[in-house]
Amino acid sequence: MALVLEVPVNLLGRQQNRVSFSSSRRQATYTRFSRKQKRLVSISATLNTSIQSIDEMRLARAKDVALPIMVNSCMGKMGQAVIEAGISAGLHIVPASFGIQNDAGKTIQVGGKDIQVHGPSDRETALASLVEEYPNMIVVDFTVPNAVNDNAELYCKSGVPFVMGTTGGDRDLLYKTVEDAKLYAVISPQMGKQVVAFLAAMEIMSKQFPGAFSGYTLQVMESHQATKLDASGTAKAVISCFQKLGVSFDLDQIQLIRDPRQQIEMVGVPEEHLNGHAFHMYNLTSPDGTVSFEFQHNVCGRSIYAEGAIDAALFLAKKIQSKADKKIYDMIDVLREGSMR
């Protein structure tokens, strides 16, 4: 690369007959001009530095900014909670999000950030453009159950690491898609930190004491806001542990409470949290009815899940940077590594 500088002669000094200009790569010597000579002198040098490729420049720039996250979907309350948690954590919120076709083209403001919504028809093109601009971007997905597999397939096709907080979908297909793509991802039906710790304890108990509750009957009741369409992924995970402990239980036996009146009167959900809560109750009873165990965890609001999702994104970024051999993680992995803020 050629470099030409025009410098006033008087800046080159009056006492020396020659002036030296040096750099870490080479040294050049230049003749001092008299006052009668031209007042400007041109200095030419050739830099022996190769031009960076566009990819190298983009990656170098990416290292200088906060971790960029794209949150799908920003139109939902959970997505908005994640964006706000990301802003609080100092992350860079990518100004784009996936949404339904009716919301395509809209711009919504969350936490002072303008987010443009992309519908199903242009999401692939939009994601490719965003990957170009934010090469180290991580997607956080809180959409709807019937979008889980299609979204995961698109993330894998585009090579975008992601945190999947959405429940439902074909989970076996989800894992296979990510495994085949050899993509980094955190997949968990539960993002709440303390609830994750409870799940970890249940998993340990089921592995160390298999069959401990053989013969016991199980009743499960879970209450969520009416907009939650499927059974709780957390409840399913806990039930799986009870099954390993010897309890016979089918997932269609879960009692789903979605009626606001029942939630207040029967479950005890505070009225102000009807639109955002997660109450879970598990009751175990011995064969003769003389012994019972109850497990319960109740959450009001969404901040616990949003903060956990941000923890997962930060955890995943570290795994990518370290080029970890393992690619697919869950929130228990995040918890075990002490990556919870």
C-alpha positions as CSV (number, residue, x, y, z in Angstrom):
1,M,0.0,0.0,0.0
2,A,1.5,3.4,-1.0
3,L,1.5,6.2,1.4
4,V,2.2,9.8,0.4
5,L,2.5,12.7,3.0
6,E,3.1,16.3,2.3
7,V,4.9,18.0,5.2
8,P,5.8,21.7,5.6
9,V,9.6,22.0,5.2
10,N,10.0,23.9,8.5
11,L,8.7,20.9,10.4
12,L,11.7,18.9,9.2
13,G,14.1,20.9,11.2
14,R,16.7,23.6,10.4
15,Q,19.9,22.3,12.1
16,Q,20.2,19.0,10.3
17,N,21.1,18.5,6.7
18,R,19.2,15.2,6.6
19,V,16.1,14.0,8.4
20,S,15.4,10.4,9.4
21,F,11.9,9.0,9.4
22,S,11.6,5.6,11.0
23,S,9.0,3.0,11.8
24,S,9.0,-0.5,13.2
25,R,9.2,-1.9,9.7
26,R,11.7,0.2,7.8
27,Q,13.7,3.5,7.9
28,A,14.0,6.2,5.3
29,T,16.2,9.2,5.1
30,Y,15.1,12.5,3.5
31,T,17.1,15.5,2.3
32,R,16.4,18.9,3.9
33,F,15.3,21.6,1.4
34,S,16.4,25.2,1.5
35,R,14.0,28.0,2.0
36,K,14.2,28.9,-1.7
37,Q,13.0,25.4,-2.5
38,K,9.5,24.2,-2.5
39,R,7.9,24.6,1.0
40,L,6.3,21.2,0.9
41,V,8.0,17.9,0.6
42,S,6.4,14.6,-0.4
43,I,7.4,11.6,1.6
44,S,6.6,8.2,0.0
45,A,6.8,4.9,1.7
46,T,5.5,1.4,0.9
47,L,4.0,-0.5,3.8
48,N,4.8,-4.1,3.9
49,T,1.5,-5.0,5.5
50,S,-0.9,-7.3,3.7
51,I,-4.4,-6.1,3.2
52,Q,-6.9,-7.8,5.6
53,S,-9.6,-9.9,4.0
54,I,-13.1,-8.7,4.6
55,D,-13.8,-11.6,6.9
56,E,-10.7,-10.8,9.0
57,M,-11.7,-7.2,9.3
58,R,-15.2,-8.1,10.3
59,L,-14.0,-10.6,12.9
60,A,-11.5,-8.0,14.3
61,R,-14.3,-5.5,14.6
62,A,-16.6,-8.0,16.3
63,K,-14.1,-8.5,19.0
64,D,-14.2,-4.8,19.9
65,V,-18.0,-4.7,20.6
66,A,-20.2,-6.3,23.2
67,L,-21.6,-9.8,22.4
68,P,-24.5,-9.3,19.9
69,I,-27.7,-11.3,20.6
70,M,-30.7,-11.6,18.4
71,V,-33.9,-12.2,20.4
72,N,-36.8,-14.1,18.7
73,S,-39.5,-13.0,19.2
74,C,-39.5,-9.4,20.4
75,M,-43.3,-9.1,20.1
76,G,-43.8,-11.5,23.0
77,K,-43.4,-10.6,26.7
78,M,-40.7,-13.2,27.2
79,G,-38.7,-12.0,24.3
80,Q,-39.0,-8.4,25.6
81,A,-37.9,-9.5,29.1
82,V,-34.8,-11.1,27.5
83,I,-33.9,-7.9,25.6
84,E,-34.2,-5.9,28.8
85,A,-32.0,-8.4,30.6
86,G,-29.5,-8.3,27.8
87,I,-29.3,-4.5,27.9
88,S,-28.8,-4.6,31.7
89,A,-25.9,-7.1,31.1
90,G,-24.3,-4.8,28.6
91,L,-24.9,-6.9,25.6
92,H,-25.5,-5.6,22.1
93,I,-29.1,-6.1,21.0
94,V,-29.3,-6.8,17.3
95,P,-32.1,-4.6,16.0
96,A,-34.0,-7.4,14.3
97,S,-36.3,-10.3,15.4
98,F,-38.5,-13.0,13.9
99,G,-42.2,-12.7,14.2
100,I,-45.5,-13.8,12.6
101,Q,-46.4,-12.6,9.1
102,N,-48.9,-10.1,10.5
103,D,-46.2,-8.3,12.4
104,A,-43.7,-8.4,9.5
105,G,-42.2,-4.9,8.8
106,K,-43.2,-3.5,12.1
107,T,-40.7,-1.7,14.4
108,I,-41.1,-2.1,18.1
109,Q,-39.2,-0.3,20.8
110,V,-37.9,-2.4,23.7
111,G,-35.7,-0.9,26.4
112,G,-35.1,2.1,24.2
113,K,-34.0,0.0,21.3
114,D,-35.8,-0.1,17.9
115,I,-36.3,-3.7,16.8
116,Q,-37.5,-4.5,13.2
117,V,-39.7,-7.6,12.9
118,H,-39.1,-10.0,10.0
119,G,-41.9,-12.4,9.0
120,P,-41.5,-16.1,7.8
121,S,-41.1,-15.1,4.2
122,D,-37.9,-13.1,4.6
123,R,-36.4,-14.5,7.7
124,E,-33.7,-16.5,5.8
125,T,-32.5,-13.5,3.9
126,A,-32.6,-11.3,7.0
127,L,-30.6,-13.8,9.0
128,A,-27.9,-14.2,6.3
129,S,-27.5,-10.4,6.3
130,L,-27.3,-10.2,10.1
131,V,-24.7,-13.0,10.2
132,E,-22.7,-10.9,7.7
133,E,-22.9,-7.9,10.0
134,Y,-22.6,-9.7,13.3
135,P,-20.4,-12.7,12.8
136,N,-20.3,-13.7,16.5
137,M,-24.0,-13.2,17.0
138,I,-26.0,-15.6,19.2
139,V,-29.7,-16.1,18.8
140,V,-32.0,-16.5,21.9
141,D,-35.3,-18.2,20.9
142,F,-38.5,-17.7,22.8
143,T,-41.1,-18.1,20.1
144,V,-43.8,-20.8,19.9
145,P,-43.8,-24.6,20.0
146,N,-44.7,-25.1,16.4
147,A,-41.7,-22.9,15.3
148,V,-39.1,-24.7,17.3
149,N,-37.9,-27.2,14.6
150,D,-38.1,-24.8,11.6
151,N,-36.2,-22.1,13.5
152,A,-33.5,-24.6,14.7
153,E,-33.1,-25.8,11.1
154,L,-32.6,-22.3,9.9
155,Y,-30.1,-21.5,12.6
156,C,-28.2,-24.6,11.7
157,K,-28.3,-23.8,8.0
158,S,-27.0,-20.3,8.7
159,G,-24.4,-21.5,11.2
160,V,-25.8,-19.3,14.0
161,P,-25.3,-20.6,17.6
162,F,-28.5,-20.3,19.6
163,V,-30.1,-20.6,23.0
164,M,-33.5,-22.4,22.7
165,G,-35.8,-21.5,25.5
166,T,-38.9,-22.3,23.6
167,T,-40.6,-25.6,24.8
168,G,-42.5,-28.0,22.6
169,G,-41.7,-29.1,19.1
170,D,-40.1,-32.4,18.2
171,R,-37.3,-32.5,20.7
172,D,-35.6,-35.6,19.2
173,L,-35.6,-34.0,15.8
174,L,-34.3,-30.8,17.4
175,Y,-31.3,-32.5,18.9
176,K,-30.6,-34.5,15.7
177,T,-30.7,-31.3,13.6
178,V,-28.1,-29.6,15.8
179,E,-25.9,-32.7,16.1
180,D,-25.8,-33.1,12.4
181,A,-24.9,-29.5,11.9
182,K,-22.2,-29.6,14.6
183,L,-23.5,-26.3,15.9
184,Y,-23.1,-24.8,19.3
185,A,-26.4,-24.5,21.2
186,V,-27.9,-24.4,24.7
187,I,-31.2,-26.2,24.7
188,S,-33.3,-26.2,27.9
189,P,-37.0,-26.3,28.8
190,Q,-36.2,-24.2,31.8
191,M,-34.0,-21.1,32.1
192,G,-34.7,-20.1,35.7
193,K,-31.5,-20.4,37.7
194,Q,-32.9,-21.8,41.0
195,V,-35.4,-24.0,39.2
196,V,-32.5,-25.4,37.2
197,A,-30.7,-26.2,40.5
198,F,-33.8,-28.1,41.6
199,L,-33.9,-30.0,38.3
200,A,-30.3,-30.9,38.8
201,A,-31.0,-32.2,42.3
202,M,-33.9,-34.3,40.9
203,E,-31.7,-35.7,38.2
204,I,-29.0,-36.7,40.7
205,M,-31.5,-38.3,42.9
206,S,-33.1,-40.3,40.1
207,K,-29.7,-41.6,39.0
208,Q,-28.4,-42.5,42.5
209,F,-31.7,-44.0,43.8
210,P,-33.5,-45.6,40.9
211,G,-36.8,-47.2,41.9
212,A,-36.9,-45.4,45.3
213,F,-40.6,-44.4,44.8
214,S,-41.8,-47.6,43.1
215,G,-45.5,-48.1,43.7
216,Y,-46.2,-44.5,44.5
217,T,-48.8,-42.5,42.6
218,L,-48.1,-39.1,41.2
219,Q,-50.3,-36.1,40.7
220,V,-49.0,-33.1,38.8
221,M,-50.7,-29.7,38.4
222,E,-49.1,-26.8,36.6
223,S,-50.5,-23.3,36.0
224,H,-49.2,-20.8,33.4
225,Q,-50.6,-17.7,31.7
226,A,-53.4,-18.5,29.2
227,T,-51.1,-17.8,26.2
228,K,-48.9,-20.8,27.0
229,L,-50.2,-23.5,24.7
230,D,-48.3,-26.6,25.7
231,A,-47.5,-28.5,28.9
232,S,-44.6,-27.1,30.9
233,G,-41.2,-28.4,29.8
234,T,-40.1,-28.2,33.4
235,A,-42.9,-30.4,34.5
236,K,-42.0,-32.9,31.8
237,A,-38.4,-32.9,33.0
238,V,-39.4,-33.5,36.7
239,I,-41.8,-36.2,35.7
240,S,-39.0,-37.9,33.8
241,C,-37.0,-38.0,37.0
242,F,-39.9,-39.5,39.0
243,Q,-40.3,-42.1,36.3
244,K,-36.7,-43.1,36.8
245,L,-37.5,-43.3,40.6
246,G,-40.1,-45.9,39.8
247,V,-43.3,-43.9,39.4
248,S,-45.7,-44.8,36.6
249,F,-47.1,-41.6,35.0
250,D,-48.2,-40.5,31.5
251,L,-47.7,-36.9,30.4
252,D,-51.4,-36.6,29.4
253,Q,-52.2,-37.0,33.1
254,I,-50.7,-33.5,33.8
255,Q,-53.5,-31.1,35.0
256,L,-53.1,-27.9,33.0
257,I,-54.6,-24.8,34.6
258,R,-55.1,-22.0,32.2
259,D,-58.4,-20.5,33.4
260,P,-57.6,-17.2,35.3
261,R,-60.4,-17.7,37.9
262,Q,-59.1,-21.2,38.7
263,Q,-55.6,-19.9,38.9
264,I,-56.6,-17.3,41.5
265,E,-59.0,-19.5,43.6
266,M,-57.5,-22.9,43.3
267,V,-53.8,-22.4,42.7
268,G,-53.3,-19.1,44.5
269,V,-51.7,-17.1,41.7
270,P,-51.6,-13.3,42.5
271,E,-54.0,-11.5,40.2
272,E,-51.2,-9.1,39.0
273,H,-49.3,-12.1,37.8
274,L,-52.0,-13.9,35.8
275,N,-50.3,-12.9,32.6
276,G,-46.9,-14.1,33.6
277,H,-46.4,-17.0,36.1
278,A,-45.3,-20.6,36.4
279,F,-46.7,-22.6,39.3
280,H,-45.8,-26.3,39.6
281,M,-47.1,-28.9,42.2
282,Y,-46.1,-32.6,42.4
283,N,-47.7,-34.9,44.9
284,L,-46.5,-38.4,45.6
285,T,-48.5,-40.9,47.6
286,S,-47.5,-44.3,48.9
287,P,-49.5,-47.4,47.9
288,D,-51.3,-47.6,51.2
289,G,-51.9,-43.8,51.4
290,T,-50.0,-43.4,54.7
291,V,-47.0,-41.5,53.3
292,S,-47.0,-38.5,51.0
293,F,-44.4,-36.1,49.5
294,E,-45.0,-32.7,47.9
295,F,-42.7,-30.7,45.7
296,Q,-43.7,-27.2,44.6
297,H,-42.0,-24.3,42.8
298,N,-43.8,-21.1,42.0
299,V,-42.5,-18.3,39.9
300,C,-44.2,-14.9,39.3
301,G,-43.0,-12.8,36.4
302,R,-40.4,-13.5,33.7
303,S,-37.1,-12.0,35.0
304,I,-35.8,-15.3,36.3
305,Y,-36.0,-16.9,32.9
306,A,-34.7,-13.8,31.0
307,E,-31.6,-13.6,33.2
308,G,-31.0,-17.3,32.8
309,A,-31.2,-17.0,29.0
310,I,-28.6,-14.2,29.1
311,D,-26.3,-16.4,31.3
312,A,-26.7,-19.2,28.7
313,A,-25.7,-16.9,25.8
314,L,-22.6,-15.7,27.7
315,F,-21.7,-19.3,28.6
316,L,-22.2,-20.3,24.9
317,A,-20.0,-17.5,23.7
318,K,-17.2,-18.7,26.0
319,K,-17.5,-22.3,24.7
320,I,-17.3,-21.1,21.1
321,Q,-14.3,-18.9,21.8
322,S,-12.5,-21.8,23.5
323,K,-13.5,-24.2,20.6
324,A,-14.9,-26.7,23.1
325,D,-15.4,-30.2,21.8
326,K,-18.9,-30.5,23.2
327,K,-21.4,-28.5,21.2
328,I,-24.9,-29.1,22.7
329,Y,-25.5,-27.9,26.3
330,D,-28.3,-27.5,28.7
331,M,-28.8,-25.1,31.7
332,I,-27.4,-27.7,34.1
333,D,-24.1,-27.4,32.2
334,V,-24.3,-23.6,32.6
335,L,-25.0,-24.0,36.4
336,R,-22.2,-26.5,36.9
337,E,-19.7,-24.2,35.3
338,G,-20.6,-21.5,37.7
339,S,-21.7,-19.2,34.8
340,M,-24.7,-17.9,36.6
341,R,-24.4,-14.2,37.4
